[in-house]
């Protein structure tokens, strides 16, 4: 039996069922078209045709756990039920749910003064880091999770933008913390000063921000995606319940803190009662060492990106793995079939979705894949549409714009609100292309704009270009992606016209200083004269790539 019920599933039903009813019945097509911003055609109130039913069947998630709450009371339910169970395993030691809750409560008590304000967490991996994340949310503060080794200019840009009221550390201050104190005048909390105490359960507004996740922006400036308590609780409840992350599960926390899937790994495990196992930073990107760690820790659940999973497969995945969650990139058929052969009993799942909705679709792969791995069907609480350029539903097999409608679409970007990508009634235009297959599954067909993913990290080419163009020796530049035979972006190529003698090494160092550890592999080609341009004056990227 694949699905097990989480400890608080009984309170997580209802909302998505109501959302589903919004799209069903005679008025369903009318509401879907209104979501896309289209005029409702005459006669649309009539019963749907068979073709329309085929289209609409791809637009709903099925019955399952949903919530309109926060993750905090769900974790406390687990603490009450299984206080002695292992919550976090780190460096050869384990911390129980009771012990984790006690530390989180003490941290929350200190952070209560920042209720409703942003708090940045920059704590090394381990149970103290996990307790801090829980403590921030328990205090009703808004979480910004930074890597403990974040030193790049990008991290400073994020802090300048959000201006969190507090920065939580665990140990001595470094240059980055000194910058925060000097420039932003915020308060710094050292976990070493926290004394044992109990914090009350602070009510939070489910529709209010729980955390901020910063992604690349088309203007060259990172954008802070605000996501709500309800969205985090709903998705992690579904993830943990559907993929059996409860007692007995040992879940690797692999994703880097700067990216929101890391929060999903953490809280899907904690709301379900499993054991969270943070991956040591020194081996996170080393496939040979990581597979050994997976075996030693008896990891049962691993979430990663397809390009890195390919390296793990070559290194030899341990038989302890019983669930592999792949996200962030297109999933090649050869990798799927290799994983099926190596771990035939493991569940293999393809997850898709932008940060603005946390995730949108999922597909559990039962057998071999011949061509393209589908992204599947909508996750509960989400409706997914494929629309043409006139915002009309595309027929089966026709590529169109992928649009998500959900109450869990982000309220907007920090300091910006909602852009043109957001439509009335909870619709978000992802910028991705997809088609509906005859079997009712959705298939990803790439992106319309210049946003790419390299090693699972989403980057806007305009952001990289804007940063590189800021170097004093660069006259103009353009950045294009290079893809492999599977369609995965392997690296970026920067075409640079310099003002003076080329400074390739300096440019790479400049980008690393700007983006920190998240900077993707980049090659530099120096050009003389000017960049090739179209008749409209835009950079001719096809000529560059050719």
N, C-alpha and C positions, 0 to 999 in steps of 0.2 A: 504494500500500500504506500503510495507516494506521498500523500499529504497527511501531516499530523496537526492537530489543533493546538495552538499556542495557549498559554495560560489565561489570556484575557480575550480570546476570540469572541466570547459571548457578547462583548460590548462593541465589536468592530464591524457589525453588519448594519445595513440600513441606508447609509448615505449613497453608496454607489448604486444600490438598487433604485433609489429615487432618481439618480442621474441617468440610469439606463432607461427608466420610464420616460425621461425627457425626450429620448430619441426614438421611442417605439410608438406603435400605433399609427393612425392616419396622419398625425402631424409631425412624425419623425423627420421626414425628408425636408419639410418646411423649416424646421429648426436647424437642421444641418446646413441648409443653404444660407439661412440667416447668419449662422455662425461664420460662414465664409465671406459674408459681406455681399451676397448675391441677391438680386431681386427674386422673389418667389414666383415661379412661373404659374400661369393660370392652370388650374386643374391639379395642382400639386397636393391638394387635400384628398384626392382620390386614393384608394388602396394602392400600395406599391405593386409594380409589375414584378415578374419573376427576376428580371435582370436587376431591378432595384433592390430586391431582397438579397441577391447575391452580393451586391455592393455593400449594402448596409450590414450584412452579417459580419463584415470585417471591421466594423466600426465600434464594436462594443467589447468590453471585458466581461467575463462570465462571473457568476456569483462567487464571492470570496470575502475575506476579511477586509474591512475598511474602518476608518476611524475619523472622528472630527475632534481630536484631542491632542495630547502631547505624549512623547515617549516616556516622560518621567514617571507618571503613575503606573505605567506598564512595567517598567523596571522595578519599581517598588513592589508590585504584585509578585514578581519573580523572587525578590529578596524575601518577602513574607513566606512564600511557599517553599523555597529551596535555599535557605540562608547559608548552608554549609557547602553547597555545590561550588565547584571551581568557576570563577568568573573570568579571570585573566591568568594566563600562563606566560611567564617571562623569565628568561635567564635561569632556568632550572627551579624556579619557585612558582607557587600558585597563590592566588588571593581569592578568597571566597566571596560570594555575593554579599554576605553580611559585612565583611571587612571593606569591600569596595563601596558599599552604601555608606558606611560610617565615615570614610574619608571624603566621599563626595558631599555628604551632608555638612561636614565641617567646612569644606571649601565654599559651599553654597551660602553658609551663614556669613562668611566674610564678604561674599560678592552681592549680598542682598541690596547693598547701597547702589548697585549698578543695575537694578531692575529696570528693564526697558531700554538699556543702553548696550552698546557693543563692547564685548570683551574679547581680546585677542589671546590665544593660548599658544605658547611657544615652549613646550615642555618635552624633554626627551621621551622616547618610547618606553612603555612599561605601564604598570597598573596605576601609577600616579598621573600619567597623562590621561588615561581613560577616565579615572575618577574626576579629573578636572573638567573634561568635556561634559560629563554628567552633572557636575556641580554648577557649571555655567548655566545650563538649561534649567536646573532645579531652582536657581536663583531668579529665574525669569529674565535673564540677560540674553543678549543676542551673540551667538558664537562666531568667531573668526578663528579657524584653525590653521596655524602656520607651522611649517616644518621647523624642528628644533635647530637645524643648521642653516636656516634661511638667512642669507647675507646679501643677496643681490639687490640691485636698485628696484627691481620689480616689487619686492616686499616693502620697500619704503614708499613706493608709489601707492600701494594698497593701503598702507597705514595713513598716508597723507589724505587719501580719498575718504576712507571710512572714519578716521580719527576716533578709534576706540577709547573708551573712558579708562580702560585698565588693560595692562599687559601682564599675563601670568607667566612666571618663570619658575624654574626649580634649580636654584643655585646662583652663582655669581653673575652679575650683569656683564655683557660684552659690548662691543661697539654698536651693534644693532639696537640693543636696549638703551644704550646711552643716547643714540639718535632719537629714539622714541621719547625719552624723558626730556631731552633738551629742546627738540623742535615741536613736539605735540603737547608737552606739559601734562601727560597722562600719569596715572598712578600705576606703579609696578607692585605686583604681589608676588612674593617669593613663597613657594609652598612650604619652605622650611619654617616659616613663621606661623603657619596655621596650627591652631590647637584644637584638640577634640571637642566637638560640640554638636548639637543637633539643630538643623534648620527646619522650619515649618515648610509644609508643602505649599508653595506659592502658586496661586491660580494664574494661568496665562491665557491670553486670547488665542484660540486655535488658529485664527486667521492672521495673527501677528507674526513677525519674523522670528524664526528660531536660529537661523544661521545665514551667513553670507559666503558665497563661493565666487571667487573672481575668475573670470574667463577673459580671453583676448577680445579686444574691441576693434571694429573696423576703422575707428579714428586713430588708432595707435595707442589708446589708453585702456588699461584693463577695466572691465565692467563688473561691478559687484551684483551678482544675482541674489536677491533676497528670496529665501524659501521659508514657508510657514511651518509652525508646529504640527498642524494637521497633515501637511504633505509629508513631512519626515516620519510621523507616526504611522500614517497609512501605508507608505511604501515599505518601510522596514518591517511592519507587521506582516504584510503580504510576503515579502522576501523571506523572512525567517520562517513563517509557517509553511509556505509552499515548498521550500527546499530543506525543510527538516533541520533547522539550526538550533534545536532545543537540546535538552540534557543528553550528553553523550557525544554531541558534535564538537569538533575542535576546528575553529574557523580561523584561517590565516588572515591577518590584517595586513594586506600587501600594498594597497594603493597609497601613494604619497599623500600626506595630510592636506596639501594645497588643493586637492581635487575632491569634489563632493562624494564620489563613490566610497571614499574612505569612511565617511560618516555612516554611510549605509551599511558597510561591513560591521562597524562597531555596534550600531544600535539594532540591526537585525539580529545579531547574536544576543545582545543583552535583553531585548524584550522577549526572546524565546527561551532563554535559560541555558544557552550553550556556553562553551569556553572560548574566549577570544585569545588568539595567539599572535601578538604583534611580531612582524618580521624584522629582525635586526637590520639596521640601515646598511651595515657593511656588506651584507649578502643579498640585499633586496634585488639588485640588478645583476647578480652573478648566478647564472643558471646552474652551473655545476655545484656550487655551494648551497644554493637554495633547495635543490632536490634532496640533498643530504639532510638539510634542516627539516624539510617536510616529512621525511621518514622518521627522524629522531623525535619530532613533536607529535607524530601520529596524526597529522593534519587530515581532516575529512573533507573540508570545504576550501576551495581556492578560487578567488576571483582575480582575473588578470586580463591582459590584452592579447589578441591572437598572435601578434608578431613575437611577443615574449614567450607565449605558450609553445610556439614552435621550437624555441631554444630549449625549453624545459623538456619537451618531448624527446629531443635529441639526446639530452643528458640522462634521461631515464626516469620517468615519473613513478613514485612509490605506489604500491597497491592499496595503501590506506585511504587514498582519495576516493570519495564516493560521490562528489558533486563538483563539477567544474563550471564556473560561470565566466563567460567570455563577453567582453564589452569594449566599447571605445573605438573599434575598427571593424571593417568588413571581415567576415569569417570565411577564409578559403576552404573549398571542398577538400583539398588534399590534407589540410590540417585536421578537419573533422574526421576524415576516414582514418588518419593515423592515430588519433586519440581513441576512436572507437575500437581499433585493433589493439592498442596498448592497454586500455582500461575498459573492457567490454561491459563491466557491471556498473560503471560510474554514470551518473546522470550528467549530460552535456547540454548546456543551455546557452543560447545566443540572446543577449540583452541589447536593446537599442533605446536611445533617448537622449535628448539634449539636457544640459544642466537646468534649463528653464522649466522643465517638467519632472526633473530627477530621472525618470525613465518613462518610456512610452509603450514598448512592445516587448514580447518575449517569445522564444521558440525553443522547445525541448526537442532535441534531435534524437530520434529513436534508432535510425539506421544510417546507411551510407548516403552521402550526398553526391549527386552527379555533376552539378554545375555550380549554381549560386546558392549559398545557405540563406534561407529566408529569415527575415527579422520577426516573422510570426504574426501574432494577434495581440490586440491591446491588453495591457495590464489593467486589472480592475480599477475603476474610477476614471478611465480615460477613453475617449472616443478618438479614432484615427481616421482621417479622410485623405483621399488622393484627389486633388483638384487640378483642373487645367488653368491656363492663364486667364480665363474668364471666370474663375472661381466656380466652375461647374464640375460635378463628379466625373472622373475619368472612367471610361469603360474598362472592363477586365482586360488586363494585359497592356494597357496604355500607361506610359510613364507620365507622372504629374507631380505637383507640389505636395509634400507631406505636411498635413496640418493636424495639430492635436487640440482637442477640446477637453478641458478638465477643470474641476474646481481646484486642482492642485497646480495649475499654471502659476508661475511666480507672480507676485504682486507687481514686480517691476525691478528695474535696475536702480541701485542706490544713487541718489542725486539726479536721476534721469527720469525715472518712472517707466512707463510703457512706451515702446517705440512703435514704428509702423508694422513691425512683425506681429503685434498683438491686435486681435480683432475683438469685437463685442462678444459678450456671452462666453468668455473664457477660452477663446481660440488663440492658438499660437502657431504662426507659420515658421516652421523649423529652418527653412532654407535648404532642406534636403529633398531629394527626388526619390520617388518610389513608384511601384505599381502593385496592383492587386492581381494575384495569380488566380487561375481557374479553380484551384483547390481552396481558395479563401484566405491564403496566407499572403502577407505583405513581403515585398522584395525591395531591398535598398538599391537605389540606382545612382548614388553619388550626390554631389553638392552642386548647387547652382552658382554659388559665389566663390570667393577665394579663401574660404575657411577650410583648413585642413587639419588632420590629426596625424601626428608623428609620435610613434611609441605610446599611443593612447592619450597624448596631451593635445588638447585642442588649441590651435594657433590661428590667428588671423594674419595673413600675409602682409596686410597693411600695417599691422602693429610692428612686425619685424622690420619692414621697410622704413617706417617712421623712425624707429630707433637707430637703424644704421645710417639713415640720411642725416641724423643729428651729429654724426662725427665730423669734425672740422675738415677732414681731408676728402670727404665724399661730396662729389658734385651732384650726382643722381644715382639712383639704384632701383633695382626691381628684384623681387624674390619669387621664385617659382618652385613648385614641388617636383620631385622625381619619384616615380612609382615603379614598383616591380611587376612581375608577370601576373601577380594576384590582384593588382590594383591597389596595393597598400603603399602609402607614402613612406619611403625609406629615409629620405633626407631632403633638405632644402638647398637650392643653389641661389646664391646672391650674385647678380650681375651688377658690377660697380663701375661707374665712370668717375675716376678720381680727379681732384683739383690739381694734385701734384704727383709725386712718385707713389706707387702703390704701397699700402701699409696693411697687407693682408693679415699678418699676425696681430697687429693692433686692432683691426676691425673685429676679429674673432674675440679677442679679449674684451673689447668694448661691449659686444653683445652678451658675453657671459656675465659681465658686471651688471648689465641692464636686466637680464632675465634670471640670473642665478642658476640654480641646479636644474631648472625646467627647460633650459635652452636645448633645442634639438640639434642633431648633427647638421652642419652647414658647410657647403663648399663655396668658394669664391672664384669668380671669373672676372678678370679685369678687362674692360672695354675702353677703346679710345673713341673720341668723338662724342656721340650722343646715343642714348638708347633708341632702338627702333620704335616708331610710333605709327598708329593708324591714321587715316585721314581725319578722324575725329580728335586727334591729338593724344589719344590714350596710348600707353605702352603696349606694343605689339608682343604679347607674351608667347604667341605661337612661334614667331620668328626667333625669339630668344631661346625657347626650348628646342627649336630645330637646329 
